[in-house]
């Protein structure tokens, strides 16, 4: 039985729409109820929010295009100033009404001009008898524009006296939008994150025709078992699924296993998924380069130059600063004398030291350290004498900017800045070599 029902649209169209938006039927049903029929006035403004890759933009585009509702779709990041944004809305209105070449547009510098030109554009399209939808994607950018833009869009139906609905799509909540002076409150609709069951259902729909649906579903189940705890982004998971499927199929293609030998298939794909775990979201290499690396022989644990971080080029003293920062973050202060002084004397291991040194500091994470300790370790590990010049301090700032170090606390602290080293042991080994 179909989940979407509405008297204004054919059942076949709604069934097709339902197949295009899996796991978002309740949100689409709510939007259909708000929209009503074509000629009815809808809610003046709708605010849709949810985390990235929760289907807000896709669902809105699919809904408007499938039902062939008149609409304008604008990304506020691309049109980042109010004149650009207002002119783009007018351009899309004019171009959709013109079946020939693109029509020239009148410059629009303020919202008063926009209201006047908008009325003319709606009249030319003969849209008085149906609702026009203006969708503003990445709407959080509106907060960076003039103070009157957001309240004006929320009341556009009232200002123009036309059947228009403004839809705002955002990744942040409405409370961060609301001006201190108050404004018209939009209807808010939340898009929750996809659950693991939803992701399994959506990703399994893209199975290649040469393999069975059960075989591809088992692959998606393995993929989600590895990546779900670190990545909930549907787009990233789709990219990973396409990228690693050929490696999963290798035993089946070579005849070493059949589609039901899940143990052999898992043992073949496991090291490659571990490699991919280290580059989630980063897109450090292209898909073709990744596939070439997978075909090469080598130890499964090695990235073989995959991570760009192992090839970071740093100035000479920045490398020593980073090594010194790593040593300061992961070695206790009481060990500095033993490690970095030539004549440190005899150091007895107390029961306290024995008890605490059983736990690896790498498991506890980096500890903050003051600037003077960083410089003291630097002077001890560099062969030649280093003067504490402005060049050295500027390189520390550069390492913080590159996010290889992080500053702990505030800049105005009286006892001086404190830092943490944020890089891994593998990174420091590569720099040290």
N, C-alpha and C positions, 0 to 999 in steps of 0.2 A: 504494500500500500504506500503511495507517495506521501512524503512528509510535507511537501509544499502544496498549499491549496489557496487559490485566490479567484474570486469570480470574474475579475477583470482580464485575466490572461488565460489562454488555452492550456488545457491539461498537458498536452504534448510538449509545449514550450517550458512549462514548469518542471516536467520530468527531465527534460534535457538540461535545464539549469541545475537541478539537483545532482545530476551526474557530474557536472563540472565543478561543483563546490563540495566535495566530500568532507564530512565532519564539521561543516559550518551551516547545517540546515536550520538550526534554531536561530542563528543570527540573521540568516537570509529571510526566514519567516517573519521575524520581528521587523526587518526593514520593509518587507512587502506590506505589513500591516500599517506602518507609519506612512509609507508612500501613498497608499490608497489607490484609487483609480486615476487614470491619466488627467482627467479634467478637474479633479478635486484638489483643493489647496492642501498641501502637505505642511508638516511642521516647519517653521521658518529656518531653523538651523539644527543640525544634528552633529554631535561630537562623538567620534568613534576612536577609541584608544585601546592600546594593547602593546605588548612587547614586539620587537622586530621579528619579522617572518611569522606572524600569527595570522596572515591572510587578509588583512584589512584592505590593502590596495587591490589585490587580486579579486577578492569577493566583490568589491564595489565596481570595478571595471567589468567583470563578468556579468554582474546583475544588470547594469545599465545597457551593455551591448546586447545581451541575449534578449532582453525585453524591448530593445530599440527605443529606449527613453531618451529624449533630447537632453544632452548634458555637455558640460565643459570640464575637462580634467587638466589641472595645472599642478606642477610640482613646485613648491615654494622655495626649494633649495636652488633650483635652476633659475627662477625669477625672484631674485632675492631683495629687490627694492619695490616699493609700492607702485611707481609708474610702470615698471616692467610687468608686474603682476596684473595690474588693471588693464594694461594694453593687450596682454596675452589673452585675457578672458574675452575682450572685445574682438580680437583677431579671430579666435576660434569660432565665435558666434557668427561673424561675417563670412568666414570661409565655408562654414557648413551650410550657409544659406545660398552661397554662390556656387553653381555647378561648373563654372568655367574657371578662369584664372583667379589667383588670390587677389582679393580686393585691397586697396590701399586703406590704411587706418588713420584715424585722426589721433594725434598725440593726446594723452590723458595724464595730466599732472596732478590732479587731486580728485577726491571722491565725489565732489559736486559734478565735475565734468563726467565722471564715470557713470553716475546715476542718469544723467541726461542722455549720454550715448548708449547706455544699456537699454533704456526705453526704446530708442530708435531701432536698435538691433533686434530686439524682441518683436517689435511691430513689423519689421521687414521679414522676419521668419514666420510670422503669423502663429506665434506661440501662445496667444492669449487663452486658448482653450485647453492647454495642457501644461503640466508642471515642467519647468526647466531646472536641472540640477547642476549646481556649480560645486565641483569637488576639489578641495585644496589639500593635496597630499603634503606630508611633512609640515603640518600647520604650525608646529612650534616656532618656525621661522617668523611667523607674524608678530611675535613678541618683540622682535628686533626692529620692526618698522614703526611708523608713526603711531602715536597712542590712539588715534581715532579709527585705525584700519580694522582692528579686530571687532570692536563694538559695532562698527558700521556694517560689516559682513554679517554679523549675527542678526541685524535688523534690516537686511536688504529687502526682504519682502515688504516690510512696512514703508521703507524709504522710496521704493520704486513703484509700489502699488501694483506689482505684477506677481504672477503665480511662479515664484522661484524659491528653491530650497538650497541653502548652503550646507555642504557636508565637509566637516573638518576631520582629517585623518592624522593621528598623532601617536607617538610612543610614550607620551607623558600624560599625567592625569589632569583633569580640568582645573583643579585647585591651583595649579601652577600657571594657568592662563588668566584666571579671573583678575581684572584690574581692581586696584584699590578703591576706585570711584564707583565700582559696580557696573553691571552691564546686563543685557538680556541673557537669561540662562538657556543654553541649548539643551536639547534632549541628548542624554549621554548613553552610549552603548559600549559595553566592554567585550573585547575579543580575548578570551583566555588562551594561554599557550596550548599547543597540541600535546596531548598525552602520548605516552609511548605506543598505546593501541592505535591512536589516530595516525601517528607517523608510520606505523607498520602498514596500515590500510592505504595511506596515500602513496607511500613509496612503492608498495607492491603493485600498484596499478601500472607502473611503467616497465613491466617485465618484457624482455625481447620476445618476439614471436617464435624464435627457434627453440626456446626453452619453455618448459611447463611453468604454470603459475605457482605451483607448490614449490618447485625448485628455487624460483626467484624469491618467494616469500621466506624460505629457509635462509637464503643469503641475507635478506634484509634483517631478519631476526638476529643473525650473527653480527651484522654491522651495528645494529642498535645496541646489542649487548655490550659492544666495545665502546661506542662513542656517546651513548645517551647521557652518561653522567657528566661529560665535559662539553657536549654540544647539543643544543635543542633547536638549532636553526635549521629549518626545513630546506632552505636553499643550499646550505653547506652540506647537509646530509645527502641531498640529491646529487651534488657534485661528487662526494665521496663514493656514493653507490655506483655511479657511472664509471668512475676512475678505477675502481678495484674489482669490478665484476669479471673482467677478462682474466685476471689472476685466479679468481675463484673457480672459473670454468676450466682451467688448464688440465687438471687430472681427468675431467670428463672428455675433453677434446683429444687428449693423448691416449685415452682408453685405459688408464690406470685405475679409474674408479667410475662408478655410475652415479646417477643423480641422487641415489639414496644413501651413499656412503658419506654421511655427514662428518664422521670422524676424520677421514682422509682429507676431505675438503677443508675442514677447519684447520688441520695441521699445515696444510699448504698455504692458507691465506693468513694465518695468525701473525707471522713475522712482518708481513707487508702492512697489515693493519696497525701494528705497533709503530712502524715507520711513519705511517700517515698520521698517527696520533700526535707526533711531534710537530706537525705543520698544519694543524687544524686552524682555519681562518687566515693563515698567513699568505697563501698563494705565492710561495717563494719561487716556484718553477712552474712552467706550463704543463698541461696534461700530457703532451707528447714526450717531454723530458722525463716526467714521472714514469711513464710506461717504459721508456728506454732504460731507466734505472732499475725497474722491476725485472727486466729481461736479463740484466747483467748478473754475473755470478759474484758472490761475496758473502760475508758473514751477515746474518739477518739483523744483528744489532747495530751494524754500522750504517750511518746515513750516507757514506760515500760522497761527501760534499753536498748533500741535499740542503742542509740548513745554511742560509745565508749568514747566520750569526757567527759561524765558525770561520768566515772569511772577512770579518769586519777589519778594516784597515784603520789603525789608530796611530797617532803620533807616538814617538819613542817613549817619552816619559808618561804618557797616558796609559800605556800598557803596564808599566811598573806601578802606577797609581792604582790601577784596577786590581793587580795582583795583591798589592798591599791592603787594599780595601777588603778583598776576599779573606785574607789572613786575619784582618782585624775583626771581621764579622763572625768568623767561625772558630777562632781560637780564643780561649779565655784570657783575660788580662794578666792573670798570674803566670801564664806561660811565656809572656813576651821576653822576660829576662833570660829564660832557658833557651829560647829559640834564636834570639837576635843579638845576644851579647857573647863575645868570644870568651871572656873570663867571668863567667857568671857564678863561679864557686860551686860548692856542693849543694844540691837541692834535694831535700828529703821528701819522699812521697808520704803525705799524711793520709790517715784514714778517710778524711773528707775528700781529698783529691781522688783516691782510689774509687770511692763510692760514686762520685759524679762523673768520672771519666769512662764509666761503663756505657753510658748513653752517648751515642754519636751526635755530635753537634749538627751534623747535616740533617738529622731527623728533627731537630728542634728549630731549624730555620736560622736565618741571619740575625745577628744581634747588632744594635746600634753602637757606634763608636764615635768619639770626638775627633775633631780635625787634628789636634796635636798628636794623637796616637797614630793616625794615618800617616802623617809626615815623618814621625819617628821610625815607623816600620819601613817607609820608603827610603829613608837615608841609609838604613841598614842593609837593604837588599840591592841597592844600586851600587855598582862597582866604583864609579867615580863620584866625586863630591858634588852634591846638588845644592844650589842656593835656593832658599825659599822666595823666589821671585814672583812677580805678577803673572808670568807665563805659567808657572805651576798651578797657581790658584785659578787661573782662567780655564786650565785643562780639567780641573775638578768640576767647575761649573758646566763644562761641555759634557762631561760624563753623566752629570745629573740630567742635562737636557736630552741626552741620548737614552735615558732611562736605564743606564747600566749601574748607576748609583741612585739612591733615593734619599732625599733630605727628610730627617725626622724632626718634628717640632716646627717652630716658627723662626723666621729670619731675625726677629727682634729679641731672641733669647740672650740674656746677659752672659751665660756661660759658654757661648760659642756654638756654632752649628754642629749637629750630629748627623751621621750618615749611616746608610745600610747598603750592602752590596747585593744587587738583585740578580746576578748572573749565576749560572749553574757551574758545577765542577768541570763538566766537559768543555764549557766555554773557556774557563780559566786555563785548563790544560792546553787548549788550542792556542791561546794567547801566549802562554809560557813557552811553548815550543819555538 
